[in-house]
């Protein structure tokens, strides 16, 4: 006969000693423990994480098992089911009501691989179990159709609650919308700023996105009408800054970061991603050559007290995959896929922390003088 007092109350008491590593509160207080089932010297329960891309899930699992063994008994069989319900501060919003988090991906400077990073982050988040979409907000130079091998595709139009809505293109599990799907591929778009801004608004309001955990906005270079339209139209959960280590890229990335921190905009900066951080030849996978400089992304992150989410190497296969229309993270290469998966996990982690510790986001009201 068992000598353990195995009750739901005892299980909750034990798990009350397990701290969520990012949120710094215990799992029970955070209401993350669900569906406790008891057997003879056996317990099964579910821990609901704030993102399926949580990089610390195995640490949380181990801490749960250790807590049961420490506070109830060492011979208890513990089965921990880890699932996720992505956190959000967006509630009852008229635009994109089913989207939990809107993430701006910016750079300040062109040519730093922002669209490549956006595409691979989106697929990495999808592969972790999240529902993900991308809006290609670069109206004059859309790259997302090429990155996803969808240049020849066009979105369908369907009725949603009596309104004609665009249906996003779906590739590699990610929902996509871009002006590149709506115009001839070789035609230049010669629009003034207000027309480009109106196109972006249509991507928000006239596209049926459904339920999404993360909607990534691939912004154009600079700090333009498109950026203002974004923050005025929807409450942005946070921004990610993509840069290379090169001084000229860092100078522009600094301006991009500073824009989101303007008092009238005040969008949280979730972190910095350093792309093309170092060159690694395929035949020398353990070698690093710092072609564009070293440590620039970390310096930018330190200067503005935000995390460096990760470093992406300069590898030929990343470029080839983008040209072939198949993001490299779909492969299982430990150098390239592993780098993007790590950055995606770090981003998801920062989104969860932001949602738990900062105020609800609101669309920006720009007061014109």
C-alpha positions in Angstrom: 0.0 0.0 0.0 1.3 3.5 -0.9 2.6 5.6 1.9 2.3 8.8 0.0 -0.5 11.3 0.5 -1.1 11.8 -3.2 -3.9 14.4 -3.6 -4.5 17.2 -6.1 -3.9 19.7 -3.3 -0.5 18.0 -2.5 0.4 18.2 -6.2 -0.5 21.8 -6.5 1.4 22.6 -3.3 4.5 20.8 -4.8 4.2 22.6 -8.1 3.8 25.9 -6.2 7.6 25.6 -5.7 8.3 25.6 -9.5 9.1 29.0 -10.8 8.5 29.9 -14.4 12.0 31.0 -15.4 11.1 34.1 -17.4 8.0 35.4 -15.5 9.6 34.7 -12.0 6.4 33.4 -10.5 5.3 29.9 -9.7 3.3 27.8 -12.1 0.3 27.5 -9.8 0.0 31.3 -9.3 0.3 31.8 -13.1 -2.6 29.2 -13.6 -0.4 27.1 -15.9 -1.2 23.7 -14.3 -4.2 21.9 -15.7 -5.9 18.5 -15.8 -4.3 16.8 -12.8 -5.0 13.0 -12.9 -4.0 10.7 -10.0 -3.2 7.0 -9.9 -1.5 4.6 -7.5 1.8 6.4 -6.9 1.2 8.1 -10.3 0.4 11.6 -11.3 -0.2 13.1 -14.7 -0.8 16.8 -15.4 -0.6 19.5 -18.1 1.6 22.6 -18.0 0.3 25.3 -20.3 3.2 27.3 -21.6 3.0 30.9 -23.0 4.4 29.8 -26.3 5.1 26.5 -28.1 8.5 27.8 -29.0 9.5 28.1 -25.3 13.3 27.4 -25.1 13.0 26.3 -21.5 10.3 23.7 -21.8 12.5 20.8 -20.8 13.9 22.7 -17.8 10.3 23.3 -16.7 9.4 19.7 -17.2 12.4 18.6 -15.0 11.6 21.1 -12.3 8.0 19.7 -12.1 9.2 16.2 -11.8 11.8 17.2 -9.1 9.2 19.1 -7.2 6.8 16.1 -7.0 9.7 13.8 -5.9 10.9 16.4 -3.3 7.6 17.4 -1.7 5.5 14.3 -2.1 7.8 11.2 -2.6 10.8 10.1 -4.6 9.1 7.0 -6.1 6.1 8.8 -7.6 5.8 8.3 -11.4 5.3 11.7 -12.9 4.0 12.4 -16.4 4.1 16.0 -17.5 2.3 17.0 -20.7 3.5 20.3 -22.1 1.2 22.3 -24.2 0.9 26.1 -25.0 -1.6 28.9 -25.2 0.2 31.9 -26.7 -0.1 35.0 -24.5 -1.5 38.3 -25.8 -2.4 41.8 -24.6 -4.7 42.3 -27.7 -8.3 41.9 -26.7 -11.5 43.0 -28.4 -9.7 44.8 -31.2 -11.7 45.6 -34.3 -8.8 45.1 -36.7 -7.2 41.7 -36.8 -9.4 40.4 -33.9 -8.0 36.8 -34.1 -4.3 37.8 -34.1 -2.7 37.6 -30.7 0.7 39.3 -31.4 1.8 41.7 -34.1 5.5 41.9 -34.4 7.3 44.6 -36.5 10.5 43.5 -38.1 12.6 46.5 -39.0 16.2 47.4 -39.9 16.6 51.0 -40.8 18.9 50.0 -43.6 18.2 47.9 -46.7 20.4 44.9 -47.7 20.8 43.5 -44.2 18.7 40.4 -44.9 15.6 41.5 -43.0 13.2 39.6 -45.3 15.3 36.5 -45.1 15.2 36.7 -41.3 11.4 37.3 -41.3 10.7 34.4 -43.5 12.8 32.0 -41.5 11.6 33.2 -38.1 8.0 32.7 -39.3 8.6 29.1 -40.5 10.6 28.3 -37.3 7.7 29.5 -35.2 5.2 27.5 -37.2 7.4 24.4 -36.9 7.3 24.9 -33.1 3.5 24.6 -33.2 2.4 28.2 -33.5 -0.1 29.8 -36.0 1.9 32.4 -38.0 1.4 34.9 -40.7 3.5 37.5 -42.6 2.5 40.9 -44.1 5.1 42.1 -46.6 4.9 45.8 -45.9 7.6 46.8 -48.4 5.2 48.0 -51.0 7.9 49.1 -53.5 10.2 46.2 -53.1 8.3 43.1 -52.0 10.5 40.1 -51.2 8.3 37.6 -49.4 6.8 36.1 -52.6 10.3 35.2 -53.8 11.4 33.9 -50.4 8.4 31.5 -50.3 8.4 30.4 -53.9 5.0 32.0 -54.4 5.7 34.6 -57.2 3.1 33.1 -59.5 0.3 32.8 -56.9 -2.6 35.1 -56.4 -4.9 35.3 -53.4 -8.5 34.3 -53.7 -11.4 36.5 -52.6 -14.1 35.0 -50.4 -17.1 36.2 -48.5 -16.6 36.6 -44.7 -19.6 37.8 -42.8 -21.0 39.4 -45.9 -17.8 41.2 -46.9 -15.4 40.4 -49.7 -12.0 39.5 -48.1 -8.7 38.5 -49.5 -7.5 35.0 -48.5 -3.8 34.9 -47.7 -1.5 32.6 -49.6 -0.2 29.8 -47.5 3.2 28.3 -47.9 5.2 26.1 -45.5 2.4 26.5 -43.0 2.7 30.3 -43.0 -0.1 32.7 -44.2 1.3 35.4 -46.5 0.1 38.7 -48.0 2.1 41.0 -50.2 1.6 43.5 -52.9 3.7 41.1 -55.0 0.7 38.8 -55.2 -1.5 41.5 -56.6 0.6 43.2 -59.3 2.6 41.9 -62.3 6.0 40.6 -61.0 8.1 42.8 -63.4 6.1 46.0 -63.0 7.3 48.9 -60.9 4.9 50.3 -58.4 4.9 54.1 -58.7 2.8 55.4 -55.9 2.9 58.3 -53.5 3.1 57.5 -49.8 -0.7 57.7 -49.1 -1.4 55.0 -51.7 1.2 52.7 -50.2 -0.3 53.3 -46.8 -3.7 52.5 -48.0 -2.5 49.2 -49.4 -1.1 48.3 -46.0 -4.4 49.1 -44.3 -6.1 46.7 -46.8 -3.7 44.0 -45.8 -4.9 44.5 -42.2 -8.6 45.2 -42.6 -9.6 43.4 -45.9 -7.6 40.2 -45.5 -9.1 37.2 -43.7 -6.3 36.1 -41.3 -8.3 34.0 -39.0 -6.6 32.9 -35.8 -2.9 33.6 -35.5 -0.5 33.5 -32.6 2.1 35.7 -34.4 1.8 38.1 -37.3 5.2 39.3 -38.5 5.3 42.6 -40.4 8.3 42.8 -42.8 8.9 46.5 -42.9 10.7 48.4 -45.6 14.0 50.2 -44.9 14.0 53.6 -43.2 11.4 55.3 -41.1 8.6 56.2 -43.5 4.9 56.5 -44.0 4.6 52.7 -43.8 6.0 52.6 -40.3 3.6 55.4 -39.1 0.7 53.7 -40.8 1.5 50.4 -39.0 1.6 51.9 -35.5 -1.5 54.1 -36.2 -3.6 51.2 -37.6 -2.9 48.4 -35.1 -1.5 48.0 -31.6 2.0 46.5 -32.2 3.1 44.0 -29.6 6.7 44.8 -30.1 9.5 45.4 -32.7 12.6 43.5 -33.7 15.6 45.2 -35.1 17.7 43.4 -37.7 21.3 44.6 -38.4 24.6 43.4 -39.5 27.8 44.0 -37.5 28.9 46.7 -39.9 29.1 50.3 -38.7 27.0 51.8 -41.4 24.2 49.2 -40.8 24.3 49.8 -37.1 23.9 53.6 -37.6 20.7 53.1 -39.5 19.5 50.3 -37.1 19.9 52.8 -34.3 17.6 55.2 -36.0 15.0 52.4 -36.6 15.2 51.4 -32.9 14.9 55.0 -31.8 11.8 55.5 -33.9 9.9 52.8 -31.9 11.0 54.5 -28.7 9.7 57.9 -29.5 7.3 58.9 -26.7 4.4 59.3 -29.1 5.0 55.8 -30.6 6.3 53.9 -27.6 6.4 50.4 -29.1 8.4 47.9 -27.0 11.7 46.8 -28.6 11.9 43.0 -28.1 15.5 42.7 -29.2 18.2 42.8 -31.8 19.0 40.1 -34.4 22.5 40.3 -35.9 22.4 38.9 -39.4 25.5 37.9 -41.4 27.3 37.9 -38.0 30.2 35.8 -39.4 31.1 33.7 -42.4 31.2 30.0 -42.0 32.4 28.0 -45.1 30.5 24.7 -45.7 33.8 22.8 -45.6 34.8 24.4 -42.3 31.6 24.4 -40.2 33.5 25.2 -37.0 35.3 28.3 -38.4 34.1 31.9 -38.1 35.3 34.8 -40.2 34.0 38.2 -39.2 33.7 39.8 -42.6 31.4 42.7 -41.6 32.9 43.3 -38.2 32.4 41.7 -34.8 30.1 42.4 -31.9 28.1 45.2 -33.4 24.7 43.7 -32.7 25.7 43.1 -29.0 26.9 46.7 -28.7 23.6 48.0 -30.1 21.6 45.7 -27.7 23.7 46.8 -24.8 23.4 50.5 -25.6 19.6 50.4 -25.6 19.3 47.7 -22.9 17.5 45.2 -25.0 18.3 41.5 -25.6 20.5 40.2 -28.5 18.1 37.6 -29.7 20.8 35.8 -31.7 23.4 35.8 -34.4 22.7 34.4 -37.9 25.8 33.3 -39.8 26.7 34.3 -43.4 26.3 31.0 -45.1 25.8 30.3 -48.8 22.9 27.9 -48.3 20.8 30.6 -46.6 21.0 32.7 -49.8 20.4 29.7 -52.0 17.4 28.7 -50.1 15.9 32.2 -50.3 16.5 32.3 -54.1 14.9 28.8 -54.4 11.8 29.9 -52.5 12.3 27.6 -49.6 13.4 29.1 -46.3 16.5 27.3 -45.0 14.9 26.6 -41.7 12.9 23.9 -43.4 16.1 21.9 -43.6 17.8 20.2 -40.7 21.2 21.8 -41.0 22.5 22.4 -37.4 24.3 25.6 -38.4 21.6 27.4 -40.3 18.3 25.9 -39.2 19.6 25.7 -35.6 20.5 29.5 -35.6 17.0 30.5 -36.8 15.3 28.1 -34.4 17.3 29.6 -31.5 16.4 33.1 -32.5 12.7 32.2 -32.9 12.7 30.7 -29.4 14.3 33.8 -28.0 11.8 36.0 -29.7 8.8 34.0 -28.5 10.3 34.1 -25.0 10.6 37.9 -25.1 7.0 38.3 -26.4 5.8 36.2 -23.4 7.8 38.3 -20.9 6.5 41.5 -22.6 2.9 40.4 -22.4 3.2 39.4 -18.7 5.0 42.6 -17.6 4.0 45.5 -19.7 0.8 47.4 -20.5 -1.6 46.5 -23.2 -0.6 48.0 -26.6 -2.7 50.6 -28.3 -2.7 52.2 -31.8 -0.6 55.3 -31.9 -2.2 58.7 -32.2 0.1 61.1 -34.0 -0.7 64.7 -33.2 0.1 66.9 -36.2 1.4 70.4 -35.5 
